Each structure stands twice: as C-alpha cells, then as structure tokens.
Amino acid sequence: MPGWPAPNAALRHSLDRWRRQPVDLRRFVTALCIGTVAGSLVDPAFNNYLRDTFSLGADQRGKLEFPRELPGFLVTFTSGLLFFLPEARTAAVATVVTALGVAGLAWAGSSYATMVACMFCWSLGMHLMMPMRSAITLSFARQGQQATILGVTGSITTVASILGSAAGWWLFARFGANAHSYNAAFLASAVLMMASAVLLLRLSTPTVGEARPRAKLVVRRRYWVYYVMSMLSGARKQVFITFAPWVLITIFHQGPSTFAALAIVASILGTGVQPLLGRLIDRFGERRLLVLEGLLLVLVCLGYGFGHRLGATEFVLPLICVCFVFDNLLFSFGMARTTYVTKIAERQEDLTATLSLGVTLDHAVSMSIPVLGGLTWMAYGFEYVFLGAAGLAILSAVVALQVRLPASTAATG
C-alpha cells in the first residue's frame, strides 16, 4: 500500500534495531526463544502422554498436580539456596535441571514412579526459572517502561512458541500419538534447553541483573495484595493447565496435534496481544487491566463448563477451543502483577525474592486446587469445577480493585 515501507526495508530496519541492542539483551532473548521452542514441543502433548501411557482418570490427574506443583511451592527455598549466584547463573542452572527432567521422561517408559520423579525435576527447573526470567528482563527496562519491555519480550518469545508448536503438530500429525513420538518430543526439547542454558551462561555478569545480592525471603505487609493475587492466579492457572485440556481429551477425544494447533493459534494472536497489553498497562495502570482479566475469566470459565449445553458437538467443540485459546491469551495479564510489585518494591534487591514468594504462594494453592477439582469432577461433573473457577475469577477482580501505586510511580507510568 502507498506510504507503507517495503518489506525488505522494514526487515532491514528491524535487524538494525536488533543489532543496536545490548549484547546481553540479545543473548538473553535468544536463550528465551530457544527455551520457549523446547517447552512448546512438550507442553501441548503432556496431558495426552499421561492419558495414553497411564490411563489416568480426572481424580488421578488432579492428584498428580501435587508433586508437579510442589517445586513451585518450594521456589522461594530453592532460589534462596542459590542466593549467592546472580540471576543469570541461577537461570542457567534452572534450565539445565529442566532439561534433565524432560529427557528423563523419554526413559520413564510405563513406570509411573519414574515419570513422577522426572516430572518433579522438570517442574523444579521450570519454576525456578520463572522469577529469574522476570527479574532479568526488568533489569533491561527503563523507568516507566517495565510493562512495555515485558510485552515486547513476550511477543518475541511467542513467535518461538509458534515454531515449537508447529514442530509438535507436525510430529504428532505425521506419526501419531505413540511412545516413539512422545520420546522424540522429549529428547528434542531437552537438547534445545541445554543450548539455551549455554547462552544464559554467556551473559556477562555482574552486569546482568546489576549483580544485586538477592534477599533469601521477603514477607512485607505492603505486598499483601500481590500475595493474594498470586494465590488466586495459582487457582485459576490450575483450572486451565489441568482441567481445560482434560475436557478436550476426555469429553471431546482430542489428541496432541489438536493442542499443538491451538497453541499455534494462541501464539500467533499473542504476538500482537502481549505488546499491546504492555502498552495498555503502562498507560492505564495495573488495576484496570487486572480487574478486566478477572471479568473476562468469568466468561471463559462459563464457556468451559456450560458450553456443551448450547447445542451439538460440532458447534460446542469450536466454542471450547475458542475458550482454550482465549484463556491462554489471558495469561499475558500476569505481567501486570509483575510490574505492580516492581513499582511498590521498597528496595530493588527485594524484587526477585518477592517474585519468588509470589510463585510459592501461587503454587501453595496450585497443589490443592487440582485435588479438590478432580474429586468434584468425579462426584458432580466437570461443570462444577469451572463454576467454582468463575467464582474465583470474580474474587480476583475484587482483590485487583485494591491495587494502589505510589504517586510518583503512577505519574511516571
């Protein structure tokens, strides 16, 4: 169209901007992208792997979330053990641990105990990486642009998610859902994670993360809203991770290729949604966006739980898939919680410790909600699982109304 830059010129401009970024930022984003491709190979297929290999019911699937989420509950402790390392080194350690756990799944075979042990290792590294990722990303942000850089970084890694999900879709669509396909996905993911760890080790500390000493544990009254929001986020997250896929698997009999395809759609949309959300947070503030997240989640939960009553399967299945994609996109609102605690932190060195405690509280709920949800599913039906989740979403919106920022920080944003 007239006035639009030629594609080659736009590409050259983007590449020039990329080359002008600090070398540590480029290495970090590249490491995140490789790690995201690795995760996107495994995550969409994991629930099908559990169903196909171990024939779990909804109650058993719910109980399995306790050992899977336990590392998230312990993340403050594990992060504290490594407090003497800069964030970049801790992130590399976390990525190696994740790779070992994922690789172990390929050799677990039909041994349930071995699978649980490898899953625990995978989860331990993944959850340790969560606060490190946010802390390192924010170390590159200018004042007032924290959400923007989180959104831009999230958008770039979302492109990587598309590539990983596309590879997973091709693998399972071409070779089917069987032990060989699952093992191939696990091993390929582990190799990519090790490559990501190598890049993280090359980050030039003490520059990255400002080489701040990390507090082992931070519990302060001023962060209570963040703590409560973290717990409610954990409850909401587990409904999506555990029971939303289980509806598609057990009620609509969908395979791993379906989840890979849905991940591709969500990732494509996410490339635009995440930077937009970052700009909206910086412009309108965290409170409005977090309230909106809670209200939108109510609609998603009602769609999951009661969409099947609206008509025939050929109509309902697309509706559930839309809810699945939309739910995935809503996770991007989590950056508002991260920027909120960044702006209210009393001391800069509190940041990583506070984020870690938020992950711990998130997973304190995550370990219990799936057990209760699985029992509810078996006793009353899956509709009531999502009805309860809708109630939690309303509570989340109410808590978000309590978000307050210091006057100087709000003005900067």
N, C-alpha and C positions, 0 to 999 in steps of 0.2 A: 504494500500500500504506500501511496505517496507520503513522504515525511518519516517513514519508518526506516531504521538503519538496516542496511543489507545484512543477511545472516552471517556472512563471513566477517563483516566489520563488527557486529555485535559479539561474535565469538572471540575475535582478537581483543576487543575491549575487555571482556570477561577474563581472558587469560592474562592480560596485562595487569588487571586489578589483583588477580590471584598471585602473580609473581611479586607484586609490591607488598604483600602481606608479610609479617614477620615469619622467619623460617620455622620457629617453634609452632606457630599457629597452623602453618601448612602441614607440618608433620602430625600435629595432634588431630586435625580434621581428617587427614588421610587415614590415620590409625582408627579413628571412629568409624570411617566409612568401611574399612576392611572388616572391622568387628561387627558392623551392622549387617554386612553381607553374610557373614558367618552365622549370626543369630537368625537371620531371615531364612536360612536353609533349614534350621531345626525347629524353631518355634511353631510355625504353622502345622507341622506334622506331629508334634509331640503327643497331643491328645489322641490322635488316631493310632500312634505307636502303642500307647498304653492300652487302648481298646483292643487292637488287633493281637497284641502279644500276650496280654494278661487278662483280657475279657473282664474288665472291671465294671461294676455297677456304679450308680450315682453315689451311693453311700461310701463305697470304697474309694471312688475318685475324690470325694470330699476329704476323707481321712488322709489321703496321700499328700494333701496340701500342707499338713502339719510339718513333716520333715522337709518338704520343698521350701516352705516359707521360714523355717527355723533360722537359717543363716541370715535372713533379713532382720529377724528379731535380734540376732547377735551382732549385727553390723557395728554397733557402737563399740562393743567389746573388741571385735576383730580389728576395727580401724584404730582403736586405742592401742592395741598391741604393736601397731606399726607407726605410732605417732612420731617416731624419730625419723621416718622417711618423708621426703617431700611428696606432694600429691601425685606427681608424675610417676615416681618409682612405685608408689602404692598401687597406682592404676595398672602398671605393668605386671606386678605380682598378681593382682586380681585377674587379669586377662589370662595369664598362664594357668592359674588354678581352674578357671572356666574351661580352658581348652582341654585340660586333663580329664575333667569330669565328662565333657561331651564325648571325647574319644573313648572313655570307659564304657559308655552306653553301647558302643559298637561291639564290645566283647561281653556284654552282660548276658546275651542270649536270652533264655527263658527264666533266668534266675531273678526272682523278684527282689531278694535281699541285695544282690549285686547292683541291680538297677537303682534301688533306693540310695545306696551308698554313692554311686556315680552321680545321680541326680542331686544329692546333697552337695557334692563337690562343685558341680556346675553352678548350683544356686549360690554357694558361698562366694565364688569369684564374681558372679554377676551382680550380687547385691553389694559387695564391697566396692565395685566399680561405680555404682550409682552416684553416691555423693562426690566421689573423686571427679567424675565427668563434669558435674555441675560446677564444682569449685574451680577446676582448671579452666573451663570455658569462661567463667565470670572473671578470671584473672586477666583476660584479654580485653574486658569491656571497659569503655569509658563511662564516667558517671552519668546516670540518666539514660543509658542505653543498654542496661543489663538484659531486659527482656528482648530487645531487638537482636542482640548477638545470640541469645539462646534460640530465638526463632530462625535466624539465618542458618546457624549451625544445624538446627534440627531439620531444616529444609534440605540442606546438602546431604545429610545422612539419610534422609528419606529417599533420595534418589538411589542411594546404595541399597536401601531396603527393597526398592523395586527390582534391582538386579538380582538380589538374593532370592526374593520371592519368585521371580521369573525362572531362575535356575531350579528352584524346588518344584515349581509347577511342571516344568519340562521333565524333570526326573520322574515324578510320580505319575504324570500322564503318559509318559513313554513306557515305563517299566512296571507300573502298578504299585500298589501299597503292599510290599512284602519285606521280609527281613533284609534282603540284599539292598533294596532301595533305602530303607531306613539307615542301614550301616554306612552306605555310601554318603548319605547326607551328613551323618555324624562325623565321619572321618574328614570329609572336605571342610566342614565347619571348624574342626579342631586345628587343621593346618592353617587356615586363614586367621584364626585367633592368635596363633603363635606368631604369625607375621605382624599382626597388629601390636603384639607385646614388644617385638623388636623395635618398632618405630617409637613406641612410648619410652623405651629405654634410651632412645637417642635424643629425647628432649633435653635441652640444656638447663638442668637445674644447677644453681638455685634460682635462675631467672623465672622459670615457670612457677606459678603459684606464689611468687615473691619469697619463697623459702621460709614461709611463716612457720613457727612452731605450732602444731595443732594441739588444742586442748583435748584431753582424753575424754571428758564428759562435760556437757554444758546443760544444766537444767535451771532455767530462769523464768520467773513469773511473767516477764514481758513477752515471752514467746508462747503463752498458753494457747492463743488462737491457732498458731501454726501447729502446735502439738495436736489439738483436737481435729483440725482439718486433715492432718496426716493420718490419724486413726480412721476417720470417715473415708478418706481416699483409699485406705487399705481394704476396707469392707467393700467399697464399690469396685475396686480393681479385681478382687477375687471372684465376684459375680461374673465379670467379663472373662477372666482367664479360665475359670473352672467350668462354670455352668452355661455360659453362652455357647461355647463350642460343643458342649455336651448335648445341647438341644439340637444342633445341626447334625451331630453324629448319631444320636440315638433315636431322635424323633423323625428326622428327615434323611438319615442314612447317607450323609455326605462324607467323601473321602478327603485325603490330604491335598489333592490337587485343587479342590474347592477352596480350602483355606488359603492356599498359596495364591489363587486367583483373587480372593477377597483382599488379601494383604497387598497385592499389586494395586488394586483399585484404591485402597485406603492410602497407600504410599503416594500414588500419583496426585490424589487430592491433597495430601499432606504437604507436598512441595509448595503449594500456594497458601494453605491454611496456616502453617506454622509461622512463616514470617509475618503474615497478616496479623495473627494473634499477638506476636511480639510487639508490633507497632501499636495495636489497639491497647495493650497493657500499658505501654509507655505513655500513651496519650490519655486514656480514660481511667487508668488505675486498676489495681488488682481486685478491689472489692466488687466492682460492677461485673467484671469478667467471671469471677468465681461464683457469684450469685447466678449468672446466666448459665454457667456449667451445671449447677445443681438442678435448675429448672429443665434444661434440655435432657438431663439424665432421667428425669421422671418419665418423659415421653418415650425414651429408648427402653426403659425397663417395662413399661406397659406394653410396648410393641413386642418385646421378647415373650412376655408372659401370656398375653391375651390376643396376640395377632392371629393365632391359629383358629380363633372363633369367628373370624371375619369372612371366611369362605373356603374354597377348595385349596388343596395343597399347591397347585400351580400358581395360585395367587399369593398364598401365605409365604412360601419359601422365598420368593424375591423380597418380600417385606422383611423377613427375618435377616436376610443378607444385607439389606439396607441398614437395619438396626446395627448389625455387626460392624459394618464399615463406619457408620456414624459414631458408634461407641468408641471405635479405635481412634477416630479423629479427636474425640473429646479428651483423650489422654494429654493432648498438647496443652490443655489448660493448666496442667501441672506446673508449667513454667511460671505461672502467676504466683503459686505458693513459694517457689524458689526465689523469685525476685522480691517477694514480700519480706521473707526472712533476711534477705540480703540488706534491705533498706532499714530494718529495725535492729540489726545486729549492734550490740553495744561496742564490741571490739571486732576487728577484722579477723583475728585468729579464732573467734568463736564460730565462724561461718561453717567450716567443714564439720566440726563437732556437732553443731546444731542440726545441720542437714542429716548427719548420720543418725542422730537421735530421732529425727523425723522418720527416717526409714525404719528404725527399730520399732517405733510406735505403730507405724503403718503395718508392720508385719506381726506385731502382737495381736492385732485384730485379724490379719490375714490367716493366721494359723487356726483360729477358732471358727470364723465365719463359714468356711467350706464344710467343716464337720456338721455344723448346725444346718447348713443349706442342704447337704446330702441327705441327712435324716428327714428334713422337711420334704424334700423331693420324694423320697420313698414312701413317706406316710400320707402326704396330702396332694402331691403332684407338683410339677415344676412351676406352675403358675404362682404359687405362694412364695417361692424363692424370689421371684422377680417383683412381687408385690412388696415384700419386705425391703428389697433393694430400692424401690421407689420411695419408700418411707425414709430410708437413709439419705437419699438424694435431697429430699425436702429439708431434712435436718442439716445437711451440708450447706444448703443455700442460706438457712437461718444463721448458721455459725459464720458464714462468709460476710454477713452484714456487720459483724463485729470487727472486721479488718480496719485498722487505723494506721496511718503513716505519720511520722514526724513531719511537721510543717515544712522544714527545709528540704527534706527528701521529696515530699509530694510536689513542691514547687519545681524542683529540678526535673522531675519526671514530666 
